[in-house]
Amino acid sequence: MIKSKENITINGVDLAEHLTDANDFYYDYFIVNSVSGRGIIGEENEIISVEKMDGAHASYSRTPVRYLVVTITAKGKDENSLHKKIERLDDLMPRGKDLVITFADEVDREYYGRLSDVQGEFLSNIIYRAVLTFICPDPYKYGQEKELNFTDDSIIIDNKGTATAKPIFELTAKKKSTFAMISNGDEQYNLIGQPADDDVQVVDSRTSVLYENGSTIGDWQVATSQMIDETRMPKIDGAMGTDGAGIRASSYGTGNNLHGPAVFKEINPIQDFEIETTFDINSRREIESWRMGINFLDENLNMLGHIGIKDNNRNYKRRVPLARYGPYRGGGVENGNLIGDRDKVDDARDLTLFYLRAKREGKKFSFFIGEWKSQRYVREWSANYIDVNNEYGGKLKYITLYIAKYADRPSPSRLRINSVEVFELATVQQDQTPYIIYPGDVVTFDHVNDDVLLNGELSKDTFFGDFFELNKGVNTLTVSPSDTFDAQVKFRERWR
């Protein structure tokens, strides 16, 4: 195999290794002949001429896009093998997507570009030469991501790149707080929430009234058919238990339709509420069909609503998010199913983690379901409903959990409710400042995507300040309030 010092890697695939079929490079090889575009790039400057003035005013300057021009030569044992080699090369460069491009003599730098132009010719029946042009809309090259932890609410960062860097800050709360702030000492800051004045009362806008992670699931009672969607799950059977990490079905029982355990817990009735839960699913086979969820009912056992996830097709690894107000009355939005079958995801990943939330404030029901991966939601569903006629305004008293599978289908490896928590919501008065952050919450100030996230979801709290960049050289950053967060910063140094 011939391997040039400038050999190129695209999306982690070394082209020379991938496209050379034999060690005898006399008959078969792939060579990078030359690369241009990796040196110093110029600036585009706009100038304004002024009458009777020598020279001109500089209006602004900008760094243009970068072009990487790569000349390659490929040889095959015969015509057929050469054409297949070209097809494999083409497959490594998907269109419409940024490619991660690195070179053998610059392994600690990454470029991001897209294939723009190809000028190719066959030098013979078994030799192909081409000039590949990649356009890099982001002209910078990047180093590996760095992760640094704050010490005593502050950190000093030495940005060794030749350009500014865009940071991502993650603040994990150790205690309750009315706000979260990052500042860089140059009058630039990020702030969500509101610092409380001395003469203003700080209040809890929500109070936990029920928390279950499986450790006390034995104290829950077996649910009645009235406490579940009886037409959807006609048989309560089996037993609910724990695996030490959450709530699992110890057994599903038997039945010709959906069947499995369902349990309930009674709380002191509350008017405004919020229910949060996470579902951890490992379902690897298409034939597995199942359903898991939470129903919530009022003092008179009237169904207030439901949240859940299901797989209702033996031909797909399907995930269907479910959110409904009121009792089950059939399919469709007109029957209260705000999130449901139309939102299905087929050919889902085997392992999927979902966060689900149901909330009622006054007459407003709001639902959110998000699929969680790599510290972010990769899919989100949300919906609201105003109960104008107050049909579902009874106080919340009963919480029902169920996990079921269909007929005699094989059981998934894992259907687990990691935890469920119920909060009573309080109305915040004009002279009060509410806590918006609680222990374990993660606030993310993402200066790459210009996002502010709370637990992976776009924050609804007012954002103040500006998204800023780390200057070249030394940067001093501080997190507030003091002794409230475990803070971390991630960034990638950049070079022109």
Secondary structure, DSSP 8 states (H G I E B T S, - for coil): ----TT-EEETTEEHHHHH---S-TTTSEEEEEEEES-S----EEEEE--TT-SS-EEEEEE---EEEEEEEEEE-SSHHHHHHHHHHHHHTS-TTS-EEEEETTEEEEEEEEEEEEEEEEESSSSEEEEEEEEEESS--EE---EEEE-BTTEEEEEE-SSS-B--EEEEEESS-BSEEEEE-SSS-EEEEE----TTSEEE-SEEEEEEESSTTGGGSEE--GGGS-TTTS-EE-SEEEE-SSSEEEEE----SSEEE-EEEEEEEEESSEEEEEEEEEE---TT--EEEEEEEEETT--EEEEEEEEE--TTS--BEEEEEESS--SSSGGGTEEESGGG-BSS--SEEEEEEEEEEETTEEEEEEEEEETTEEEEEEEEEEE-TT-TT-S-EEEEEEEEEEETT----SEEEEEEEEEEEE----TTEEE--B-TT-EEEEETTTTEEEETTEE--S-EEE----B-SEEEEEEEESTTSEEEEEEE--EE-
